[in-house]
Structures are given as structure tokens and as C-alpha cells.
């Protein structure tokens, strides 16, 4: 992709370089995460009930979560900034649709999607650049459309940068992110905070929201 802001180009290049290692690392990661699977199941149930269109995983990486969403009965497809990640996803799941794109400016019509999953895919976005992402998510969803946003939680502190293994990422207070979503036209359905497991450094946050 051409004309990307510098932080997006840096993120894309970093994931291109790490794609094969990253894909191996995350491929079966949901197997050991019952709470994560539960919040994904809740999202899928709400999206199926609303039945307003396909579901997009934005920042899908190597496609494992898009495949999981399809296994939950959703018409799911994936979009990612990294061309190498998309190539790996297409190779691993040839029956699914994957496209290269930036989640802050997608070539999709207003209200085209019934649901959106952003699964730790906006964590590298500088804090001042994040509000437009929620605006774009809201544009893509009709009233009642469902958004699931997963992130690293700041534990009550301010937004904090940290040394993610791929490239710089940010931890957010869950209330601050919920506020950004409300400002963009979402209402909160629920939230799930999960304490770090062995080998994890930070609390994980999950916000389930519905477009007003």
C-alpha cells in the first residue's frame, strides 16, 4: 500500500518481517483461552441475532481468528495492513476471503457490515490517532451492528507505550476506550477484563459495543 502514514508503514513492515514466526505463535492460541473464546461467542451470538451483514475482522493477521468466527456461524472475512500476513491467511484458509487494507480507511460502503472484530489490532496506533478508527468502525456498521475491541489494559493508569515484540504498542484504560467508542456513536454492551496468564505481561481488555 502506498501513501500510508509513517506509523502504519512501520507497523506493516514490522509484521511483514515477523509474519511467519507470528503465525506459528498464534495459530492455536485460543485453545488455552476460555474467557477469550467466551467473549467471541457472545459477539457471534449478537451478530447472528442482528443479521445485518457480514462480519469483518480488521487486522486479521494470519487469519486464525477469522476462521474461528466462521466456525461460530458468521459470514466472516479478514482485512490486514500486512501483505505477507494476508498471503499466509489465504494459504492457511483458502475457503475464506482476505484482503489487504487499513482499518482506518476501508473501501467498504456505509453500513455494509453487521459486525467488526478488532482483536489487538489497533494496539500499535498512537493515542492521538485512535479516535478516527472508532469513527470508521461506526461508519461501517448500521444501527445495532456489533463491535468487539480487544486490547492491552493499563490497569487504572494512563495510556502507556510498551515494547511489544513486533513494534511499539500502547496499553489503554478501559474506561478511556469506552469513552472514545461512545463519542463515535457506540453504546457499551459489556466488558471483560482478564488477568495475565503465565508468560503474559499485562491485563487484557475486551469491549463489546453496539452501534447506536
VOBA-1610 file (N, C-alpha, C; in pm, whole numbers, padded with zeros to 5 digits, always signed):
BEGIN
Unk+00084-00119+00000Unk+00000+00000+00000Unk+00088+00125+00000Unk+00047+00226-00075Unk+00125+00348-00084Unk+00053+00460-00009Unk+00130+00564+00027Unk+00072+00680+00090Unk+00028+00660+00233Unk+00079+00558+00301Unk+00042+00532+00439Unk+00112+00631+00532Unk+00046+00671+00643Unk+00118+00745+00746Unk+00238+00663+00796Unk+00338+00732+00847Unk+00463+00664+00883Unk+00442+00554+00987Unk+00351+00576+01084Unk+00333+00472+01187Unk+00268+00347+01129Unk+00180+00364+01029Unk+00118+00248+00965Unk+00219+00175+00877Unk+00301+00250+00806Unk+00405+00186+00724Unk+00502+00108+00812Unk+00539+00164+00927Unk+00629+00095+01017Unk+00565-00032+01072Unk+00437-00026+01105Unk+00365-00143+01155Unk+00357-00251+01049Unk+00319-00212+00926Unk+00309-00309+00818Unk+00443-00376+00791Unk+00550-00298+00785Unk+00682-00354+00759Unk+00725-00450+00871Unk+00695-00412+00996Unk+00735-00496+01109Unk+00662-00629+01107Unk+00532-00628+01074Unk+00457-00754+01069Unk+00493-00836+00946Unk+00524-00771+00835Unk+00574-00846+00719Unk+00698-00926+00759Unk+00789-00862+00832Unk+00915-00926+00868Unk+00895-01041+00967Unk+00794-01028+01053Unk+00771-01128+01159Unk+00659-01225+01126Unk+00602-01218+01007Unk+00476-01285+00979Unk+00479-01436+01004Unk+00580-01504+00955Unk+00583-01649+00968Unk+00596-01691+01115Unk+00684-01626+01188Unk+00701-01656+01331Unk+00573-01624+01407Unk+00514-01509+01378Unk+00392-01467+01446Unk+00278-01566+01418Unk+00264-01608+01293Unk+00157-01701+01257Unk+00171-01833+01333Unk+00292-01883+01347Unk+00314-02006+01423Unk+00279-01987+01570Unk+00310-01869+01622Unk+00288-01842+01765Unk+00140-01835+01800Unk+00058-01775+01712Unk-00083-01750+01748Unk-00178-01857+01696Unk-00133-01946+01612Unk-00225-02035+01539Unk-00323-02107+01631Unk-00276-02164+01740Unk-00363-02240+01831Unk-00383-02168+01964Unk-00360-02037+01967Unk-00360-01964+02093Unk-00496-01964+02163Unk-00605-01967+02088Unk-00737-01964+02151Unk-00768-02090+02231Unk-00698-02198+02201Unk-00726-02324+02270Unk-00711-02312+02421Unk-00618-02229+02467Unk-00590-02216+02610Unk-00655-02092+02671Unk-00751-02031+02601Unk-00808-01904+02645Unk-00960-01912+02651Unk-01016-01980+02753Unk-01161-01996+02759Unk-01238-01865+02772Unk-01184-01767+02844Unk-01256-01641+02858Unk-01258-01564+02725Unk-01149-01569+02653Unk-01144-01505+02522Unk-01245-01571+02427Unk-01250-01703+02429Unk-01348-01773+02344Unk-01490-01736+02384Unk-01512-01716+02514Unk-01646-01682+02560Unk-01691-01545+02508Unk-01601-01447+02511Unk-01640-01314+02463Unk-01658-01315+02311Unk-01581-01396+02241Unk-01601-01412+02097Unk-01735-01479+02068Unk-01772-01577+02150Unk-01901-01643+02133Unk-02016-01546+02158Unk-02001-01459+02258Unk-02104-01359+02285Unk-02119-01263+02168Unk-02005-01218+02114Unk-02009-01132+01995Unk-02082-01203+01882Unk-02047-01329+01857Unk-02108-01402+01746Unk-02258-01416+01765Unk-02301-01441+01886Unk-02445-01455+01911Unk-02519-01325+01882Unk-02461-01213+01926Unk-02524-01084+01900Unk-02526-01052+01751Unk-02415-01081+01681Unk-02408-01053+01538Unk-02506-01139+01459Unk-02518-01266+01498Unk-02614-01353+01428Unk-02756-01306+01451Unk-02787-01264+01573Unk-02921-01218+01605Unk-02957-01092+01527Unk-02859-01003+01511Unk-02884-00879+01439Unk-02895-00902+01287Unk-02813-00996+01236Unk-02819-01040+01097Unk-02821-00922+01000Unk-02726-00830+01018Unk-02725-00708+00937Unk-02619-00707+00828Unk-02546-00818+00813Unk-02444-00822+00711Unk-02326-00905+00755Unk-02222-00916+00671Unk-02105-00994+00706Unk-02026-00930+00821Unk-01938-01009+00877Unk-01852-00965+00987Unk-01709-00955+00935Unk-01644-00843+00966Unk-01504-00824+00926Unk-01414-00829+01048Unk-01307-00909+01038Unk-01201-00899+01136Unk-01098-00802+01080Unk-01084-00688+01143Unk-00996-00582+01094Unk-00862-00593+01166Unk-00757-00617+01089Unk-00628-00650+01147Unk-00622-00799+01174Unk-00653-00879+01072Unk-00675-01023+01091Unk-00547-01103+01100Unk-00431-01042+01066Unk-00308-01119+01073Unk-00315-01244+00987Unk-00271-01359+01038Unk-00267-01481+00959Unk-00400-01554+00949Unk-00507-01495+01000Unk-00641-01546+00971Unk-00702-01644+01068Unk-00629-01680+01173Unk-00682-01784+01262Unk-00811-01742+01331Unk-00822-01614+01368Unk-00942-01568+01437Unk-01058-01553+01340Unk-01031-01511+01217Unk-01137-01507+01115Unk-01194-01647+01096Unk-01109-01747+01092Unk-01156-01885+01079Unk-01239-01926+01200Unk-01199-01882+01318Unk-01277-01912+01438Unk-01415-01847+01430Unk-01420-01724+01383Unk-01550-01657+01368Unk-01639-01732+01270Unk-01580-01782+01162Unk-01659-01861+01067Unk-01712-01989+01134Unk-01631-02049+01221Unk-01675-02171+01290Unk-01791-02143+01386Unk-01807-02015+01425Unk-01918-01975+01512Unk-02043-01939+01432Unk-02042-01965+01303Unk-02159-01945+01221Unk-02171-01809+01156Unk-02061-01734+01152Unk-02064-01599+01094Unk-02008-01599+00952Unk-02063-01512+00871Unk-02008-01485+00737Unk-01893-01388+00756Unk-01775-01442+00787Unk-01662-01360+00830Unk-01554-01353+00722Unk-01491-01236+00713Unk-01375-01220+00627Unk-01274-01132+00699Unk-01150-01129+00648Unk-01042-01058+00718Unk-00974-00954+00632Unk-00929-00847+00696Unk-00853-00740+00632Unk-00732-00712+00719Unk-00616-00693+00655Unk-00495-00663+00731Unk-00405-00572+00649Unk-00327-00493+00720Unk-00234-00399+00659Unk-00114-00468+00596Unk-00078-00585+00647Unk+00043-00656+00605Unk+00016-00750+00488Unk+00072-00724+00372Unk+00053-00816+00259Unk+00103-00958+00287Unk+00210-00970+00363Unk+00262-01104+00392Unk+00165-01179+00483Unk+00107-01111+00581Unk+00006-01175+00665Unk-00113-01222+00583Unk-00157-01139+00490Unk-00272-01177+00407Unk-00237-01298+00321Unk-00116-01304+00268Unk-00074-01420+00189Unk-00076-01547+00274Unk-00030-01538+00399Unk-00032-01654+00489Unk-00175-01695+00521Unk-00263-01597+00543Unk-00403-01627+00574Unk-00470-01698+00457Unk-00446-01648+00336Unk-00507-01711+00217Unk-00455-01853+00197Unk-00328-01875+00229Unk-00271-02009+00216Unk-00330-02105+00319Unk-00346-02056+00443Unk-00396-02142+00551Unk-00546-02168+00541Unk-00621-02068+00492Unk-00767-02078+00489Unk-00818-02036+00351Unk-00792-02117+00250Unk-00826-02077+00113Unk-00975-02061+00088Unk-01057-02115+00176Unk-01201-02103+00160Unk-01255-01969+00210Unk-01172-01889+00277Unk-01214-01762+00334Unk-01160-01645+00251Unk-01223-01530+00270Unk-01184-01408+00199Unk-01091-01324+00285Unk-00978-01284+00228Unk-00883-01197+00296Unk-00837-01089+00199Unk-00825-00966+00251Unk-00786-00853+00168Unk-00685-00766+00243Unk-00599-00699+00167Unk-00508-00600+00224Unk-00581-00467+00236Unk-00571-00404+00352Unk-00635-00275+00372Unk-00601-00218+00508Unk-00625-00089+00525Unk-00601-00020+00652Unk-00734+00006+00721Unk-00746-00035+00845Unk-00876-00030+00912Unk-00925+00111+00940Unk-00842+00211+00922Unk-00888+00348+00946Unk-00951+00411+00822Unk-00943+00342+00706Unk-00999+00397+00583Unk-01023+00282+00486Unk-01139+00217+00499Unk-01166+00096+00423Unk-01256+00123+00303Unk-01233+00048+00198Unk-01312+00062+00076Unk-01439-00022+00088Unk-01520+00014+00186Unk-01648-00052+00212Unk-01755+00054+00227Unk-01877+00020+00192Unk-01987+00116+00196Unk-02034+00141+00339Unk-02096+00254+00361Unk-02156+00285+00491Unk-02255+00175+00527Unk-02246+00125+00651Unk-02341+00025+00699Unk-02331-00110+00633Unk-02220-00139+00566Unk-02207-00264+00490Unk-02189-00386+00579Unk-02135-00366+00700Unk-02102-00479+00788Unk-02205-00496+00899Unk-02225-00620+00939Unk-02308-00646+01055Unk-02229-00650+01185Unk-02098-00671+01173Unk-02014-00676+01292Unk-01869-00653+01256Unk-01793-00608+01354Unk-01649-00584+01339Unk-01578-00640+01461Unk-01469-00711+01438Unk-01379-00753+01545Unk-01244-00686+01522Unk-01196-00614+01621Unk-01060-00560+01623Unk-00990-00627+01741Unk-00916-00733+01711Unk-00859-00821+01815Unk-00711-00788+01833Unk-00683-00696+01926Unk-00547-00647+01949Unk-00484-00590+01822Unk-00566-00541+01731Unk-00515-00496+01602Unk-00494-00345+01595Unk-00544-00271+01695Unk-00519-00126+01698Unk-00420-00089+01808Unk-00350-00187+01862Unk-00263-00162+01977Unk-00141-00079+01941Unk-00103-00077+01813Unk+00016-00001+01772Unk-00019+00141+01729Unk-00145+00177+01734Unk-00189+00310+01690Unk-00155+00414+01796Unk-00082+00519+01760Unk-00055+00625+01858Unk-00186+00680+01915Unk-00190+00711+02044Unk-00317+00750+02108Unk-00392+00860+02036Unk-00321+00960+01984Unk-00390+01071+01918Unk-00452+01030+01785Unk-00409+00915+01732Unk-00461+00868+01604Unk-00577+00771+01618Unk-00609+00728+01741Unk-00707+00622+01759Unk-00853+00666+01741Unk-00897+00786+01785Unk-01039+00821+01770Unk-01096+00802+01630Unk-01023+00837+01522Unk-01081+00815+01388Unk-01109+00669+01356Unk-01041+00578+01422Unk-01069+00436+01399Unk-01211+00403+01443Unk-01250+00451+01560Unk-01386+00425+01606Unk-01489+00493+01515Unk-01455+00610+01463Unk-01545+00676+01368Unk-01563+00591+01243Unk-01454+00532+01194Unk-01462+00445+01077Unk-01541+00318+01108Unk-01519+00259+01226Unk-01597+00142+01265Unk-01747+00175+01264Unk-01781+00291+01319Unk-01923+00328+01325Unk-01980+00350+01186Unk-01901+00406+01096Unk-01948+00428+00958Unk-01985+00296+00891Unk-01910+00193+00921Unk-01927+00065+00852Unk-02043-00017+00907Unk-02095+00020+01023Unk-02200-00059+01090Unk-02333+00015+01085Unk-02443-00056+01063Unk-02575+00004+01077Unk-02612+00012+01224Unk-02716+00084+01260Unk-02763+00080+01399Unk-02786-00066+01442Unk-02735-00099+01557Unk-02744-00236+01607Unk-02626-00323+01571Unk-02541-00275+01479Unk-02421-00351+01445Unk-02329-00364+01565Unk-02251-00471+01569Unk-02176-00509+01690Unk-02026-00492+01667Unk-01958-00436+01765Unk-01813-00420+01763Unk-01751-00488+01884Unk-01648-00568+01861Unk-01568-00626+01969Unk-01426-00573+01955Unk-01378-00507+02060Unk-01247-00442+02057Unk-01163-00501+02169Unk-01051-00565+02133Unk-00962-00626+02232Unk-00830-00550+02235Unk-00772-00537+02356Unk-00655-00451+02373Unk-00581-00489+02501Unk-00467-00428+02522Unk-00392-00442+02647Unk-00438-00331+02741Unk-00476-00368+02862Unk-00537-00273+02956Unk-00430-00211+03046Unk-00449-00083+03079Unk-00347-00008+03151Unk-00356-00021+03303Unk-00450-00098+03352Unk-00457-00123+03496Unk-00486+00000+03579Unk-00568+00089+03526Unk-00605+00209+03601Unk-00513+00327+03577Unk-00401+00306+03511Unk-00308+00415+03483Unk-00341+00484+03353Unk-00256+00576+03309Unk-00278+00646+03183Unk-00241+00557+03064Unk-00270+00604+02944Unk-00223+00535+02824Unk-00071+00525+02830Unk-00019+00404+02808Unk+00123+00378+02829Unk+00181+00300+02712Unk+00290+00348+02654Unk+00360+00275+02550Unk+00440+00161+02611Unk+00456+00052+02535Unk+00540-00058+02582Unk+00609-00124+02463Unk+00707-00205+02495Unk+00795-00266+02393Unk+00736-00398+02346Unk+00630-00393+02268Unk+00573-00512+02205Unk+00680-00580+02120Unk+00673-00712+02107Unk+00777-00787+02037Unk+00787-00752+01889Unk+00679-00698+01831Unk+00683-00662+01689Unk+00721-00515+01671Unk+00646-00425+01734Unk+00676-00282+01729Unk+00601-00214+01844Unk+00635-00091+01874Unk+00579-00020+01989Unk+00427-00031+01993Unk+00373-00061+02110Unk+00228-00073+02130Unk+00188+00009+02252Unk+00055+00016+02276Unk+00002+00101+02383Unk-00099+00024+02466Unk-00092+00048+02598Unk-00193-00002+02691Unk-00290+00112+02722Unk-00419+00078+02729Unk-00523+00180+02748Unk-00607+00150+02872Unk-00647+00253+02948Unk-00751+00233+03049Unk-00882+00198+02980Unk-00951+00100+03029Unk-01072+00053+02962Unk-01180+00161+02957Unk-01189+00244+03060Unk-01290+00350+03060Unk-01261+00454+02952Unk-01134+00482+02927Unk-01100+00578+02822Unk-01141+00527+02685Unk-01115+00399+02659Unk-01155+00343+02530Unk-01307+00339+02517Unk-01375+00304+02624Unk-01522+00305+02619Unk-01573+00445+02588Unk-01507+00547+02641Unk-01545+00684+02614Unk-01525+00722+02468Unk-01413+00680+02408Unk-01390+00705+02266Unk-01499+00640+02182Unk-01536+00518+02218Unk-01641+00449+02144Unk-01775+00521+02157Unk-01808+00566+02277Unk-01935+00639+02296Unk-01936+00766+02212Unk-01823+00837+02210Unk-01815+00960+02132Unk-01835+00934+01983Unk-01799+00815+01938Unk-01812+00781+01796Unk-01949+00725+01761Unk-02035+00702+01859Unk-02170+00656+01830Unk-02200+00513+01871Unk-02126+00461+01971Unk-02150+00326+02022Unk-02205+00331+02164Unk-02278+00226+02200Unk-02318+00204+02339Unk-02256+00074+02386Unk-02216+00072+02511Unk-02148-00046+02564Unk-02249-00155+02598Unk-02220-00276+02553Unk-02300-00394+02587Unk-02239-00464+02707Unk-02107-00474+02709Unk-02039-00541+02819Unk-01889-00530+02803Unk-01819-00572+02906Unk-01673-00569+02905Unk-01620-00690+02979Unk-01500-00732+02939Unk-01434-00843+03007Unk-01287-00807+03025Unk-01241-00813+03149Unk-01101-00794+03182Unk-01044-00928+03227Unk-00932-00966+03169Unk-00869-01092+03204Unk-00729-01066+03256Unk-00699-01126+03371Unk-00565-01112+03428Unk-00463-01186+03341Unk-00337-01141+03340Unk-00237-01208+03256Unk-00211-01351+03300Unk-00196-01437+03202Unk-00160-01576+03226Unk-00008-01588+03236Unk+00039-01707+03267Unk+00183-01731+03269Unk+00240-01698+03131Unk+00343-01618+03127Unk+00404-01578+03001Unk+00347-01451+02943Unk+00239-01397+03001Unk+00181-01270+02958Unk+00220-01161+03056Unk+00236-01039+03008Unk+00280-00930+03095Unk+00166-00844+03147Unk+00058-00832+03069Unk-00041-00730+03101Unk-00183-00787+03102Unk-00268-00718+03176Unk-00410-00749+03175Unk-00467-00726+03035Unk-00562-00811+02996Unk-00625-00800+02865Unk-00766-00742+02881Unk-00801-00650+02792Unk-00931-00586+02796Unk-01012-00618+02671Unk-01144-00630+02689Unk-01234-00660+02578Unk-01361-00577+02597Unk-01395-00498+02497Unk-01516-00417+02499Unk-01610-00466+02391Unk-01734-00495+02431Unk-01838-00537+02338Unk-01937-00422+02327Unk-01958-00371+02205Unk-02035-00249+02187Unk-02133-00265+02071Unk-02236-00182+02074Unk-02338-00183+01969Unk-02351-00043+01910Unk-02362-00032+01780Unk-02378+00098+01715Unk-02517+00155+01745Unk-02518+00284+01783Unk-02647+00350+01808Unk-02714+00389+01678
//
